[in-house]
Amino acid sequence: MADISNLKKIQGTKDYYRIRMGNHRLGMIIKKGEVELIRILHRKDIYKYFP
């Protein structure tokens, strides 16, 4: 996980992370080494719908 740039844990959550890609964010859950991509949204919308 340390090799992924722009990966940040979402505050107040246990397994939720995001990756910044320009004006978009990739929302994901990382558990036991497995990554599940949940949402790809504009930065103003990601926190409304994820987590």
Residue pairs with C-beta under 8 A, 6 or more apart in sequence:
1 7
1 30
4 19
6 19
6 20
6 21
7 17
7 18
7 19
8 17
8 18
8 19
8 20
9 16
9 17
10 16
10 17
10 18
10 27
10 50
10 51
13 51
15 29
15 30
15 31
16 27
16 28
16 29
16 50
16 51
17 27
17 28
17 29
17 30
18 25
18 26
18 27
18 28
18 46
18 50
19 25
19 26
19 28
20 43
23 42
23 43
24 40
24 41
24 42
24 43
24 46
25 39
25 40
25 41
25 42
25 43
25 46
25 50
26 37
26 39
26 40
27 37
27 38
27 39
27 40
27 41
27 46
27 50
27 51
28 35
28 36
28 37
28 38
29 35
29 36
29 38
30 36
38 50
38 51
39 46
39 49
39 50
41 49
41 50
